[in-house]
């Protein structure tokens, strides 16, 4: 969002600078009007444009390795955030926007409430007021005091001026600019656009008067007389516009022989900005997908040894809780600043350093709708099995009798292992339900963007010594490389084995959206699987945001049509989270 706002401000600044440097002083008012309108609208459109271009053959070609490794994790129900700066920012935005909206509505009402005698004058609507109101026009009506009409005749110069505003529909331009100001008041360049547009409107209206061969000197004296009158309402075109110096200069300015060249410069600026400031994706040269039978998670050099040491120093403050597996107490006692700093440092650790930790962090994607079934809603009434939250607030299970399944937009079910239970919530499962308003709010605010989890102690990872084979799809079915100390625990699996899962991922992923990257990037997908084998959530994290999103899209698409073999403990199906790593390497052809 920040990048888009910056591009909007940059585009609008470049376009208005070109106008003031090359176009403002030229007698090509109609071109200038359409340039200004096109420029401000394109400033808001260009950052949203996505251009697909062909990737040159000489560029790097990505290779992706879908690694076979699984890891089960358990989670602690996150507490609602006590303070969020984004809430403050959105509140400030809403207050200012509402203020500007109300102010504009009052300006419109002020015009609508003007009382007077309505007449038709040369097929135009005229409203004559008893008070001495200077002439102005808005939409399809000309407003003026009765003193401006003598013997049922209006000074033709005044009438032609306001008639030009109506004929050329200048009010539409002002409405567009006012709407942009209301909802994007943070763009400081809008003030310059409004000033330039109103000035240009006056040039056009003056031109319409002078085309009738009226004396320029007398017309200028009439304008000066009107300047002494009071200011008319905003959002209107007033005959007594006070920027007289530019108007008087332009009345005597001749058309420049460079006007065509300057028009070309203006149009060229719009086109160049559209190309340079729009988003670009690359097409062609599909990725070379490698899916080895088995691959170890290799260590990479740590980004910073200091980061690793700082991470350990923070955890040392809670060592007693972590060493004794008191994860619920750790989640409750860890300070927000420590938790935030741990989340910042975690991506900087290499894989070996991450594997040493008892905690893990990963980003969660945009929330997806998942309405609970009737059977699920009934089962949640069992207070011995389920602890229930609605909109992040703990409730009594019996309260669910007041709800229907259609009252919710999202449900998530988490298995709570013995070392994560609390006396207050001893149930083996935690259920989080979201009503429609809360779901929309949470989705917009991105509160589910980061989660802290705890690794099961009975799972330990070992290094595999088989080197991945280049450009070869292995035909034999791979086996899980994770050794499990708890022999009664069996990980969740893809229905037809890891070989089929790797093949499915390779066919589903579209890596053409990735820009050229040097070296290796890595992503992890976390598939939340309940005891029935259904996917309840899919998340992803990694080194590259575009790769993360594509890997997330792929695993979400695969999971939506898959019933997994659920993990089992002592022969009983349980909920779990399957971690699937993928590595992408860019190499020169």
C-alpha positions, 0 to 999 in steps of 0.5 A, a space after each residue: 500500500 505504501 509503495 502505491 501511495 508513493 507512486 501516486 504522489 510521484 506520478 501526479 508530481 511529475 505530470 503537474 511539473 510538466 504542465 507548469 513548465 511547458 503547457 500553462 502559458 500556451 494558448 491551447 486551453 482545451 488540450 490543457 484541460 484534457 491533459 490535467 484531467 488525464 494526468 490526475 486520473 492516470 496518476 491513480 491508475 498507473 501504479 495499479 497497471 501490470 505489464 507482462 513482458 517477455 523475459 530475454 533468453 539470456 536472463 537467469 532461469 529458475 529451478 525449483 526443488 520441492 523438498 521432502 520433509 515434514 514437521 508437526 507443530 502446535 500453537 497457542 491461541 493468540 491473545 488480541 493485540 492490545 495496541 496497533 499503530 495501524 488502527 490509529 492511522 486508519 482512525 486518523 484517515 477516517 476522521 479527516 476523510 469524514 470531515 472533508 466529506 461533510 464539508 463538501 456536502 455542506 458546500 453543495 447544500 449551501 448552493 442548493 439553499 440559495 433562494 431566488 427567482 428562477 428564469 429561463 434566459 436564452 434557454 439557460 437556467 438563471 436564478 436571480 437572488 434578491 441579495 447582491 450575489 456576484 455571478 457564478 455557475 454550477 452544473 446547469 444553472 447560473 446564479 446572480 443578484 437581480 441587479 445584474 439583470 436590467 430590463 430583462 437583459 444580462 450583460 452579454 459578457 457576463 452571460 457568455 462567460 458563465 454559459 461557457 462554464 456550463 456548455 463545457 461542463 466544467 463542474 464535472 472536473 471540479 467534482 472529480 478533483 473534490 472526490 479525489 481530495 476527500 479520499 486521498 487528501 494525503 496527496 499534497 499535489 491535488 492542491 496544485 491540480 485544482 488551482 491549475 484546473 480552475 485557472 484553465 476553466 477561466 481561460 476557456 470562459 474568457 476565450 468564449 467571450 473574446 471570440 465575440 469581438 468584445 473590447 479586451 480593455 473594457 472586459 478587463 475593467 468589468 473583471 476588476 469591478 467584480 473582484 470587489 464583490 464577495 467570494 461565492 461558494 466553493 465547487 462553483 465557477 465564479 465570474 469574479 475569479 481573483 487570479 486576474 494577472 494570468 487571465 489578463 496576460 493570456 487574453 493578449 498572448 498569441 499562439 506559440 509555434 512550439 505548441 505542437 512540440 509541447 503537446 507532444 512533450 506532455 503526451 510523451 510524459 504520460 506514456 513514459 510514466 505509464 511504462 516506468 512506474 507500472 508493475 511488470 511481470 515476466 512471461 515465457 521461459 518456464 521454470 526448470 522444475 526438479 523434484 528429487 526423491 529425497 533431499 536434506 535441508 542443508 545449512 546456509 550461512 547465517 545472515 548475522 551471528 549477532 542476530 543469532 546471539 541476540 535471539 538466544 539472549 532474549 530466549 534466555 530470559 524465559 529459559 525455565 519456561 521453555 526448558 520445562 515445556 511450559 509453552 502456554 505460560 511462555 506465550 502469556 509472559 513474553 513481552 510484546 517487545 520481545 515477541 516482536 524482536 524475536 519475529 524480526 530476528 527469526 528469518 535471519 537465522 539459518 536452518 540449523 539455527 532455526 532447528 535448534 529453537 523450540 519456537 518458530 515464526 511464520 507469516 500467515 496469509 490473507 484469511 479465507 472463508 470457512 463456514 463451520 458445518 452443522 455437525 461441527 457447531 454441535 460438537 463445539 457445545 462439548 465443553 470437555 473437548 473444546 474451548 471456544 472463542 468468538 471474535 477473539 473473546 472466550 465464551 461459554 460453549 452453551 452460548 453457541 446455541 444462539 448462533 447458526 452456522 451462517 453467522 460465521 465467516 471463519 472457523 479454525 480448530 487447533 489441537 492443544 497438546 498436554 504441555 500447552 494446556 492451562 488450568 483455565 483452558 484444559 480442553 484438548 481442542 481450541 476453536 476460534 470462530 469469526 462473525 462476518 464483521 470481525 472477519 472483514 475487519 481482521 482480513 483488512 487489518 491483516 491481524 493474522 499476518 504472523 504467528 508464533 508456534 512451538 515445535 513438538 519435542 518428539 520430532 527430530 530432523 536428520 540430514 539426508 546424504 543423497 544429492 539432488 539429481 539435475 533435470 530428472 524427475 524421480 519415478 520411485 516414491 520418496 519416503 519421509 526423512 524425519 526420524 521420529 523418537 515417538 514411535 506411536 506418532 505418524 505424520 500426515 501424508 498426501 494420499 498417494 505419497 510425496 512423489 505425487 505431491 511433488 509432481 502436483 506442485 511442479 505442475 501447479 506452480 507458475 513461476 513466470 511472475 518472478 523477476 530475475 533473482 540471483 542465488 537461492 530463495 526458499 519458502 515454507 508452506 504450512 498445511 493445517 490438517 484436522 483429524 478428518 484429513 481436511 485442510 483448515 488453513 494454509 500459510 507460507 513464509 520465506 525469502 521472497 514475497 512473490 515466491 511465497 505468494 505463488 507457493 501459497 497459492 499452489 498449496 492452497 489449490 492442491 489442499 482444497 481438493 485433497 483429503 489428506 491422511 491425517 497424523 495419528 498418535 497411538 493409532 488415533 487421528 489427530 490434528 497437525 500442521 505439515 511443513 513443506 519446504 521449497 527451494 528455488 535456484 536461479 542459474 545462468 543457462 
